[in-house]
């Protein structure tokens, strides 16, 4: 066995802490055992730092009466893995209302964080309407915080809104700090959507789904109802298929129909599993990627809305390609279309 390649893959897939915990009691080559122990201890230190910073940021925002719901990261590690040390992460994600972006940005500045990319006020206003997240750097590194006012980019055309998630959110404890959190049902939906955005190219995103399915407090009928209303039954079904077939996760009875009721779910599941095993990567701006996302939508209306927004919604690169005054921002649709056509004809 090539242990060094094994460790490389474990780190690439984000499961190194799980590997280290599960192999701790086994006889391994001395050097490999040392590397696993070192990686595990490093992850423990990092997650504890992030958990402490999460508490500091949450306390600051709550003191200013600003709503921000952390998800993934320390909240996910504590709630579904039961141990901060078993989930690696390198940033803190917060769901926010776009109306709160500016005061939260100012609060983060007081804590030593600054936007990773500098945008003009006009572009930032545009991005709050058509974008979905902003990253922030700190003294400890780049992209340490992400503020997200949509679960997915605008052009994915998924109607699950952050405002609805925030209204239903509850409270939990992370590293001794009380913070807001998503409901278990919403967390399952968001994890499935996040994994689908990356086309399940890392095992850790499937582990998150599998581990969430093992939680006893989920109202699966409610999760299924919400998935149906947002047109993401197929996305959720593929995530469940992968969790079941790759990690032997038990799919609760109310969710079984997601796998058995749509013949495209196992076909897509097998395709993504094969790509995962082969280490296939996707260009997130490639035609292949957009075609696969299109195949994941079960409702014709959602597919049409997705294609329409994909063609006409400018991205960061479109805004950077041509600088226009704010009254002419609608012309960025033409810039978007022209750049897409040029990319297609170059292929």
Long-range contacts (C-beta under 8 A, 24 or more apart in sequence): 3-28, 3-29, 3-32, 4-32, 7-32, 7-35, 7-36, 7-39, 11-39, 12-202, 13-202, 13-203, 13-204, 14-88, 14-202, 14-203, 14-204, 14-205, 15-203, 15-204, 15-207, 16-40, 16-43, 16-88, 17-43, 17-85, 17-86, 17-87, 17-88, 18-86, 18-207, 21-85, 21-86, 40-85, 43-85, 43-88, 44-84, 44-85, 46-88, 46-90, 47-74, 47-77, 47-84, 47-85, 47-87, 47-88, 47-89, 48-84, 48-175, 49-140, 50-74, 50-89, 50-92, 51-78, 51-84, 51-174, 51-175, 51-177, 52-175, 52-177, 53-92, 54-92, 54-174, 54-175, 54-177, 54-179, 55-174, 55-175, 55-176, 55-177, 55-179, 56-111, 57-92, 57-94, 57-108, 57-111, 57-145, 58-177, 58-178, 58-179, 58-180, 59-177, 60-107, 60-110, 60-111, 61-104, 61-107, 64-103, 64-107, 66-100, 66-103, 66-104, 66-107, 67-96, 67-97, 67-100, 67-166, 67-180, 68-94, 68-95, 68-96, 68-100, 68-104, 68-147, 68-180, 69-94, 69-95, 69-96, 69-165, 69-166, 69-169, 69-180, 69-181, 69-182, 70-94, 70-95, 70-174, 70-179, 70-180, 70-181, 71-95, 71-181, 71-182, 71-187, 71-190, 72-191, 72-194, 74-174, 74-175, 75-172, 75-174, 75-179, 75-181, 75-182, 76-187, 76-191, 76-208, 78-172, 78-173, 78-174, 78-175, 79-172, 79-181, 79-187, 79-215, 80-187, 80-208, 80-211, 80-212, 80-214, 80-215, 81-211, 84-174, 84-175, 87-204, 87-208, 88-204, 90-143, 90-144, 91-135, 91-143, 91-144, 91-145, 91-146, 92-144, 92-145, 92-146, 93-145, 93-146, 93-148, 94-145, 94-146, 94-147, 94-148, 95-148, 95-149, 95-151, 95-162, 95-165, 95-166, 95-182, 96-147, 96-148, 96-149, 96-162, 97-149, 97-162, 97-163, 97-166, 98-128, 98-129, 98-149, 101-128, 101-134, 101-147, 101-149, 104-147, 105-134, 105-147, 108-136, 108-145, 111-138, 112-138, 112-139, 113-137, 113-138, 113-144, 113-145, 114-138, 116-142, 116-143, 117-316, 122-325, 122-326, 122-329, 123-319, 125-326, 126-319, 126-326, 126-329, 126-332, 127-316, 127-319, 130-154, 130-313, 130-314, 131-316, 151-190, 151-193, 151-194, 152-193, 152-197, 153-197, 154-309, 154-313, 155-306, 155-309, 155-310, 155-313, 156-197, 156-293, 156-306, 156-309, 157-297, 157-302, 157-305, 157-306, 157-309, 158-193, 158-230, 158-231, 158-232, 158-302, 159-229, 159-230, 159-231, 160-189, 160-190, 160-193, 160-226, 160-230, 160-232, 165-190, 184-212, 184-215, 184-217, 184-218, 184-219, 185-218, 185-219, 185-220, 185-222, 185-223, 185-226, 186-226, 187-212, 188-212, 188-213, 188-218, 188-223, 188-236, 189-223, 189-226, 189-227, 189-230, 189-232, 189-236, 191-239, 192-227, 192-232, 192-235, 192-236, 192-239, 192-240, 193-232, 193-235, 195-239, 196-235, 196-238, 196-239, 196-293, 196-296, 199-272, 199-275, 199-282, 199-289, 199-292, 199-293, 200-238, 200-239, 200-242, 200-272, 200-276, 201-275, 201-276, 201-280, 201-281, 201-282, 203-246, 203-276, 206-239, 206-242, 206-243, 206-246, 206-247, 207-247, 209-239, 209-240, 209-242, 209-243, 209-249, 210-243, 210-247, 210-249, 213-240, 213-243, 213-249, 213-250, 213-251, 213-252, 214-249, 214-250, 218-252, 220-252, 220-253, 220-254, 220-255, 221-254, 223-255, 224-254, 224-255, 224-257, 224-258, 227-258, 231-297, 231-298, 231-299, 231-301, 231-302, 233-258, 233-262, 233-298, 234-258, 234-262, 234-264, 234-265, 234-268, 234-296, 234-297, 234-298, 235-296, 235-297, 237-261, 237-262, 237-265, 238-265, 238-268, 238-269, 238-272, 238-296, 241-265, 241-266, 241-268, 241-269, 242-269, 242-272, 242-273, 242-276, 245-269, 245-273, 246-273, 246-276, 262-298, 264-295, 264-298, 268-295, 268-296, 285-343, 287-344, 287-347, 311-336, 311-337, 311-340, 312-336, 312-337
